[in-house]
Amino acid sequence: MHSDKDIDLKKNKAFQIFMEWGPNRRIPRAKRLAESFPEVSDSTRTVWMEEFNKVDHNIWEFAENIKSTRHTKDSFMIAFKEIFPWMDDKSLLVCNGRHNFYIVHEGYDK
C-alpha cells in the first residue's frame, strides 16, 4: 500500500515532467508520463493530466491578471499551494517560472 506522501511525490514528479520545456516538450505529455510511470494506471495518469491542465490554466489566469494583482514569488507560491495543496516546493517553483514566462512573453508586464 502506498502512503499519501508517496502518491504526492509521484504526482509532483509527474507534474514536473508534464510542464517540461526543451526537447522533451516535443514528446506528447501522455507518452512522457506513461514512460516515466509505467506502474501508474492509464486512468490515474489521465486524471493527473486533467488536473495539470487546470494548473496551467490557473497560471495563465494569474499572468493575465498581473495588472490588478501583483504577486511576489512568495505570494504566488502561497496562492498556488492553497489551490493545489498536493504541490511541493519544486512544483510551485515550476509554476512560478511559467507564470513569469507568460507575463513577459505575452507583454502583461507592460
Backbone as numpy.savetxt, mean C-alpha at the origin, in Angstrom:
# Nx Ny Nz CAx CAy CAz Cx Cy Cz
-1.39 -23.67 12.88 -2.23 -22.49 12.88 -1.35 -21.25 12.88
-1.69 -20.29 12.05 -0.92 -19.05 11.97 -1.52 -18.00 12.88
-0.65 -17.25 13.55 -1.12 -16.17 14.40 -1.50 -14.96 13.56
-2.25 -14.04 14.16 -2.59 -12.80 13.46 -1.33 -12.04 13.07
-0.31 -12.10 13.92 0.94 -11.41 13.62 1.60 -11.98 12.37
1.61 -13.31 12.25 2.16 -13.96 11.05 1.40 -13.55 9.80
0.09 -13.51 9.92 -0.76 -13.13 8.78 -0.49 -11.69 8.39
-0.40 -10.80 9.38 -0.12 -9.39 9.08 1.27 -9.22 8.46
2.25 -9.99 8.90 3.58 -9.91 8.29 3.53 -10.28 6.82
2.82 -11.36 6.49 2.68 -11.77 5.10 1.92 -10.72 4.30
0.86 -10.21 4.88 0.04 -9.22 4.19 0.85 -7.95 3.91
1.65 -7.52 4.87 2.48 -6.34 4.66 3.51 -6.58 3.57
4.15 -7.74 3.59 5.11 -8.07 2.54 4.41 -8.12 1.18
3.22 -8.69 1.15 2.45 -8.75 -0.08 2.12 -7.34 -0.57
1.74 -6.47 0.34 1.43 -5.09 -0.03 2.65 -4.41 -0.64
3.79 -4.62 -0.03 5.02 -4.00 -0.53 5.36 -4.51 -1.94
5.12 -5.79 -2.18 5.32 -6.35 -3.53 4.29 -5.76 -4.50
3.06 -5.65 -4.05 1.97 -5.08 -4.86 2.32 -3.66 -5.33
2.97 -2.90 -4.47 3.26 -1.49 -4.76 4.63 -1.25 -5.39
5.35 -2.31 -5.75 6.71 -2.17 -6.29 6.77 -1.27 -7.51
7.91 -0.58 -7.61 8.26 0.22 -8.79 9.34 -0.54 -9.55
9.78 0.04 -10.64 10.90 -0.53 -11.37 10.48 -1.67 -12.28
11.44 -2.50 -12.65 11.18 -3.59 -13.61 10.09 -4.55 -13.15
10.00 -4.80 -11.85 8.97 -5.73 -11.36 7.56 -5.22 -11.61
7.42 -3.92 -11.76 6.11 -3.31 -12.00 5.50 -3.84 -13.31
6.35 -4.27 -14.24 5.87 -4.80 -15.53 5.23 -6.17 -15.38
5.55 -6.87 -14.30 4.96 -8.19 -14.04 3.61 -7.96 -13.38
2.55 -8.56 -13.89 1.24 -8.34 -13.28 1.26 -8.62 -11.77
0.56 -7.78 -11.06 0.54 -7.88 -9.60 0.09 -9.26 -9.12
-0.93 -9.79 -9.72 -1.44 -11.10 -9.30 -0.37 -12.18 -9.46
0.39 -12.09 -10.54 1.46 -13.06 -10.78 2.57 -12.91 -9.75
2.96 -11.67 -9.47 4.01 -11.44 -8.47 3.60 -12.00 -7.10
2.36 -11.76 -6.73 1.88 -12.25 -5.42 1.78 -13.77 -5.41
1.32 -14.36 -6.50 1.22 -15.83 -6.56 2.60 -16.47 -6.47
3.58 -15.88 -7.13 4.94 -16.42 -7.08 5.58 -16.23 -5.72
5.28 -15.12 -5.07 5.88 -14.81 -3.76 5.19 -15.55 -2.62
3.90 -15.86 -2.80 3.12 -16.50 -1.73 2.32 -17.69 -2.28
3.02 -18.72 -2.75 2.30 -19.87 -3.31 1.47 -20.62 -2.26
1.83 -20.46 -0.99 1.10 -21.14 0.08 -0.21 -20.44 0.45
-0.41 -19.22 -0.07 -1.63 -18.46 0.21 -2.63 -18.74 -0.90
-3.87 -18.97 -0.52 -4.89 -19.32 -1.51 -5.16 -18.16 -2.48
-5.63 -18.53 -3.66 -5.99 -17.52 -4.66 -7.02 -16.55 -4.11
-7.99 -17.08 -3.37 -9.05 -16.21 -2.84 -8.50 -15.21 -1.83
-7.55 -15.63 -1.01 -6.94 -14.71 -0.05 -6.14 -13.64 -0.77
-5.38 -14.05 -1.78 -4.61 -13.07 -2.55 -5.54 -12.10 -3.26
-6.67 -12.56 -3.74 -7.66 -11.69 -4.39 -8.21 -10.67 -3.40
-8.53 -11.12 -2.19 -9.02 -10.21 -1.15 -7.94 -9.18 -0.81
-6.70 -9.64 -0.69 -5.59 -8.71 -0.43 -5.51 -7.66 -1.53
-5.56 -8.10 -2.77 -5.43 -7.15 -3.88 -6.57 -6.14 -3.89
-7.76 -6.56 -3.54 -8.89 -5.62 -3.44 -8.61 -4.56 -2.38
-8.10 -5.01 -1.23 -7.77 -4.06 -0.17 -6.60 -3.17 -0.57
-5.60 -3.73 -1.22 -4.44 -2.94 -1.64 -4.85 -1.88 -2.67
-5.81 -2.21 -3.53 -6.33 -1.21 -4.46 -7.04 -0.08 -3.71
-7.73 -0.42 -2.63 -8.36 0.61 -1.79 -7.30 1.50 -1.15
-6.21 0.90 -0.71 -5.11 1.69 -0.14 -4.61 2.68 -1.18
-4.34 2.19 -2.39 -3.83 3.06 -3.44 -4.82 4.17 -3.76
-6.10 3.84 -3.77 -7.14 4.85 -4.01 -7.10 5.92 -2.90
-6.93 5.49 -1.66 -6.86 6.44 -0.55 -5.62 7.33 -0.66
-4.52 6.76 -1.13 -3.32 7.57 -1.33 -3.61 8.68 -2.34
-4.27 8.32 -3.45 -4.65 9.32 -4.46 -5.52 10.40 -3.84
-6.52 9.99 -3.07 -7.42 10.97 -2.44 -6.66 11.93 -1.54
-5.73 11.39 -0.75 -4.92 12.25 0.12 -4.11 13.22 -0.73
-3.54 12.74 -1.83 -2.73 13.60 -2.69 -3.58 14.69 -3.34
-4.75 14.31 -3.81 -5.64 15.28 -4.47 -6.11 16.36 -3.50
-6.19 16.03 -2.23 -6.68 16.98 -1.22 -5.56 17.71 -0.49
-4.37 17.69 -1.07 -3.20 18.27 -0.40 -3.39 19.75 -0.08
-4.09 20.49 -0.93 -4.26 21.92 -0.69 -5.11 22.19 0.55
-6.07 21.31 0.82 -6.92 21.52 1.99 -6.39 20.82 3.24
-5.62 19.77 3.05 -5.10 19.01 4.19 -3.62 18.73 3.98
-2.79 19.56 4.52 -1.34 19.34 4.43 -0.94 18.30 5.46
-0.28 17.26 5.01 0.17 16.20 5.91 1.68 16.18 6.01
2.17 16.08 7.22 3.57 15.75 7.40 3.68 14.24 7.23
4.89 13.73 7.14 5.07 12.28 7.04 4.39 11.60 8.22
4.61 12.14 9.43 4.04 11.51 10.63 2.52 11.56 10.63
1.94 12.71 10.28 0.47 12.80 10.30 -0.14 11.92 9.22
0.54 11.82 8.07 0.06 10.93 7.01 0.06 9.49 7.50
1.18 9.08 8.10 1.31 7.69 8.56 0.31 7.38 9.67
0.06 8.32 10.56 -0.94 8.12 11.61 -2.32 7.95 10.99
-2.65 8.80 10.03 -3.97 8.72 9.38 -4.14 7.39 8.67
-3.11 6.93 7.96 -3.22 5.65 7.25 -3.25 4.47 8.20
-2.57 4.56 9.31 -2.60 3.48 10.31 -4.01 3.35 10.89
-4.70 4.47 11.03 -6.09 4.43 11.51 -7.01 3.77 10.49
-6.78 4.06 9.22 -7.62 3.50 8.15 -7.28 2.03 7.90
-5.99 1.70 7.94 -5.51 0.36 7.64 -4.64 -0.13 8.81
-5.26 -0.57 9.90 -4.52 -0.91 11.12 -3.54 -2.08 10.97
-3.65 -2.87 9.93 -2.74 -4.00 9.71 -1.37 -3.56 9.20
-1.26 -2.31 8.75 0.00 -1.85 8.15 1.11 -1.70 9.16
2.30 -2.16 8.77 3.49 -1.93 9.59 4.18 -0.65 9.10
5.25 -0.26 9.77 5.93 0.99 9.43 6.46 1.00 8.00
6.97 -0.12 7.54 7.51 -0.19 6.18 6.40 0.04 5.15
5.25 -0.57 5.35 4.12 -0.36 4.43 3.64 1.09 4.48
3.62 1.66 5.67 3.22 3.06 5.80 4.20 3.98 5.08
5.48 3.65 5.15 6.48 4.45 4.42 6.29 4.31 2.90
5.93 3.11 2.45 5.64 2.91 1.02 4.47 3.81 0.62
3.44 3.86 1.44 2.28 4.71 1.15 2.68 6.18 1.12
3.46 6.60 2.09 3.88 7.99 2.14 4.72 8.35 0.92
5.60 7.45 0.51 6.40 7.70 -0.69 5.54 7.84 -1.93
4.55 6.96 -2.06 3.65 7.03 -3.23 2.83 8.32 -3.17
2.39 8.69 -1.98 1.65 9.94 -1.77 2.48 11.13 -2.26
3.73 11.19 -1.84 4.59 12.29 -2.26 4.83 12.28 -3.76
4.98 11.09 -4.33 5.15 10.98 -5.78 3.93 11.54 -6.50
2.74 11.13 -6.08 1.51 11.61 -6.73 1.41 13.13 -6.63
1.73 13.68 -5.47 1.64 15.13 -5.27 2.53 15.85 -6.27
3.77 15.43 -6.39 4.72 16.09 -7.28 4.39 15.78 -8.74
4.16 14.50 -9.06 3.91 14.09 -10.44 2.68 14.77 -11.02
1.65 14.89 -10.22 0.38 15.49 -10.70 0.34 17.00 -10.50
1.37 17.56 -9.87 1.41 19.02 -9.66 0.48 19.52 -8.56
0.07 18.62 -7.68 -0.83 19.04 -6.60 -0.14 19.95 -5.59
1.18 20.01 -5.66 1.93 20.85 -4.71 2.07 22.29 -5.20
1.54 22.58 -6.35 1.67 23.93 -6.94 0.55 24.84 -6.47
